[in-house]
Every structure is written in C-alpha cells, then in structure tokens.
Amino acid sequence: MDAERYDRTRPPYPDALVNRIVAAGLGPNVLDVGCGTGIAARQFQAAGCTVLGVEPDARMAEFARRSGIEVEVATFEAWDPAGRDFDAVIAGTAWHWVDPVAGPAKAARVLRPGGRLAAFWHAFQPPPAVADAFAAVYQRVMPDSPFNLQPTRQALDIYQAMFSKAADAIRDAGGFSDPEQWRFDWEQPYTRHAWLDQLPTTGALTRLPPDKLTEVLEGVGTAIDAVGGSFTMRYATVAVTATRTSAADPA
C-alpha cells in the first residue's frame, strides 16, 4: 500500500462524528485500532485527545508517526496493552479486519468502565449514471470481485450487513451497552484526477495486477469524462458504538 497516496486521497471523517464520540466519552485518552496513516487519529488529536495508534503495517505506522501520532506496530489481537487503559477505543475503516470475537473482548479489557468503543466506516454512493458506469467497468475487468455490485442497490444497504455483524459481535462479547448506530451524511466533489488518485487505495484494487488496475482506471476515467469530468459523491459515515458497562472482563 502506498501510504502517502492513501493519506492524501482517503476522505477524513465528519467533524460531527469526531465531536460526538469525544463528547460521549469519559476523557481524552483514545486508542485508535488500525490507525493506518493517522487520518482519524489526527482529527481526534485536533479535538483535544491524546491518541495511541495500533497498526499492523509498519509503513503506515511510520507515516503516522511522521505526522505526530504515537503508534505501536501490531495487530490489535496480538498487541500488548501493558496495563494501560483508555477512555475510548476507535477504529476508522478498520474494524472489519479485526477478529469478531477477540476484538470486542480486547476492547472491553482496555476500556475504562464507561469508556466507549466506536468503529466507523464510510458508505459511498455516486450519482446513478456514474454508479452504473463504474459497475460496468468492474464487471468487465473483475467479474468475480466484490466491487461488482449491483448499481441499483444503495451502498448503505450493502454496508448494513457489516454494521450489523459488528454490533452483534460487540453484543456477544458482553460488558457493553447495547450497540447503537450513529449516521452522518455529507458530500464531497471529485474531479476525474482526484477520484482516480484515490481508487488504487480501495478494497480489491490494492491486489490487482498492474495491467488490470490500468484497465479499471481507464474505464472509470472514461465514465467520469462522460458526465463532464467531475461528480459529487454522497457519503454516509456510520459508527457502531457501545459503552463499557463494568470493570470485569467479559465472559
């Protein structure tokens, strides 16, 4: 993964989401699981928090450190908290990589009673004409890819299964309040260049051979040209969140 490109192109999280998590928390000490290049961590720092990142990719971790984030290189499941505890555990576009049993249990162990676990993701929906064109490109180049989604389905509906799975795993772990979903809707305009710059950092495209990636980028670029060279992406950023209810380890 190109850490510089990832940090440059990936959208930040809505300030309203960050502020709500901070306001609902016990205090300023935040653990950022799968912090990547530090996109969310820097936003929480700007909101007055002290953030420790845990990130398995050493290249991403080093980039985050250069931007002022303290990061320890490990998977969350293997990471050693060394007796430390936190007011909030967050995960921005990362919790789906965490083991659904070990992850919530680990979060419960490192959260202070009353602390908050918040995992959040962006669900995006391009305009219908652009969505149809993108789907046609993915169908042609990557017929077996999860990118090959029916363009008529709303992105939020597709993501909802992941949100529900995360909530169920937190519920099953014990030691948390019943999980809630917080949703924040916003928009971001993209030029052809800006969208193609971001695209190689997403999902299955990170594992495509160079010739297939080039074919996807050319097809998507042509689709954006056909609608005037730019478009506005609608985002729904959704947090799955719960509060630590007791000091005891979960069952």
N, C-alpha and C positions, 0 to 999 in steps of 0.2 A: 504494500500500500504506500502511495506517495503521500507522506504526512503533510508536506507543505500544500499540495493541491487539496487534500482533504480539509485542512483548516481554512484555506482560502475560500472554498466553494460551498461547504456544507452550511445550511442555514442555522442561525442561532435559535434559541428558544424564546418564546414570548416573555417579555419582562413581567407581564401579569402572572404567568406561571411561576417564575422565579420568586416574585414577591409574595405570592400566596403560600408557597412552600415555606419561605422564610418566616412569614407572619404566623403560620400554623405550627412552627417548631418551638422547641424548648430553648434553643440558644444557637450560637454561631458556628459550632463545630460540625463540619459536614464531611462525610466520606463519599467520594464520587467513584462508583464502581464502573470499570470500563471507561475511564475518563478520556481515552483517545488523545487528541492533541490539546485538550483542555478547553473546548468551546463552552461547555456548561460550567466548568469549574471557574473560568474567568468571570462568567456572569454572576455566579454566586459570590465570588470574591468582591465584585463591584457592589453587591448588595450588602456587604459588611461581614461576610462569613470567612472563617478560616477553613480552607479546603485541603484535604489529603486525597490524592488520586491513587487508585489501584488500576493498573493497566498491564495486560499480558504482552503487548507488543512493545519491545524496547525502543523502536524507532519513534513510535507515537509518544511514548513516555518522555523521551529525550526532547522532543519538540515541545511538549507541555512544560517541561522544566525550564526551557529557554524562555517561555512566556510567563514565568513566575509562579508555576504550580509545583508544589511538592508532590512527587509521585514515587510509589513503590511498584516495582515490576513483579507481577504475579497474577495468576488467575484469582478471582475472588474466593473460589472454593479452597485454594491452597494458601492464600495469604494469611500471615500470622499477625493478628491484631496486637500481640504483645501486651495485653492488659488494657489497651486503650478502648475508650467508648466514645460515642458520638451522639449529637443531638438529631442528626438526620443522616440517612443513607439515601443517596440519589443514584440514578442510572439513566443517562440520556442516550437513547437509541442503542442500548447495550444489554439490557436485562434478558433479552431473548437468547443471549449466548450463555447465560448463567444456568447451572443445573437447577431445575424447578423444585427439587427437594432440598438440596444443600444450600442453595442461595437464600431463600427466605429464613431458614434456620440460622444461617451465619449472620444475616442482618439482624435477626432478633437478639443474638448474643452480643452484638457490638453496639446496639442502640440502648440508650438510657431509657428507663420507664417514662413513657410519654413522648419519646422521640418518634420521628416519622420516617417511614420508608416511602419513597416516591420514585417509581420507574415511569419514564415518559418517552413518547415516540411522536414523530410527525407522520400523519397520513396526508397524502397529497392527491389533488385531483386537477389535472389540466383541463382546459376547455374541451368540450366534446369533440370538436374537429381535430384538435391536437391529440387527444387521447386515442381516437380511432387510428390516426396515422401512426402513432407510437406503437400501438398494439400490432398493427400490420407489419412494422419493421421487426419487432421481436418474434412474431410468428414465422416470418421468413427466415431470419438468421438463427434464432434459438427456439425451435419449436417445442423443446422439452423444458424450457426454462420457466421458473416461477414468475418471470417477468411477463410471460404470455398470459395476461389476464384479460378476461372479457371486458372490453372498454365500457360496456353499458353498466357494469357494476360500480357502485360508489366505493372509493378507496377506503372510506371509513368502515364500510360493511366488511371489506376484506380483512382489515386490521382488527376488527372487533373480536374475531376468534382468538387472536393473540392476546388482546387485552383481557378477555375472559379467562384464558388459560393462566395468565399471570395472577389474576385475582384469586382464582381457585387455589393455586399453589400457596399463596400467602395465607389464605383462609385455612388450608390444610396444615400449615406449619404450626399453627397455634401461637398464642402470645401476642396476637394483633387484634385490633378492632376490625370490624367487617370492612373490607376494602371498598373504596369509592373510586369513581372515575371523574376527573376534572377535565373539561374540554375548553380549548381556547382556539377560536377561529381567526385567521388572518390571511393576508395575501402578499405575494411578492412577485414583482415583474421580472422577467428574464429576457435578455437578448439571446440570439442564437449562440453567440460565443459563450455567454455565461452558463447556459444550460449544458452545452457540450463540454465545458470545462469541468462541471460537477459530475456528469454522468459516469465517467470511469471509476468514481469512488463508490458506486452504489451496487449493493447486492451481488447478483451473479456476474455482473460485468467485470468485477475485480478479478474473476477467474477465467475470463475469455482469452483465447489466444489472440495475438495482435491483429491478425487478418480479420477475424470475426468482430473484434472491437471496432476496427476501422469501418467495417461494413455497417455496424449499428450506428456509429456516429454519423456516417454519410447519410444514411436513411433518415435518421432523426433530424439532421440538419436540413435536408430537403423538405421534410414535413414542416419545420418551423418557417423556412423560406416561403412556403405556400400560404402561410397565414400572415405574411407581412414581415417576417424576420424577428418577431418578438411575441410574447404572450404573457398572461398573468396567471400564475399558479395559485390555486386556493389550497391552503393548509388548514388542517385541524390537528392541533397538538394535544394529545391526550395523556394524562397522568393516571396511573393506577397507584393508589396511595392508601396507607393504613398507619395507625398509630400503635406503638409498642405499649402493651397494656399491663405488663408485670415485669418484675426483675428476674423471675425464674426462667431457666432455659426452657424452650418449648419441648413438648413431648416428642 
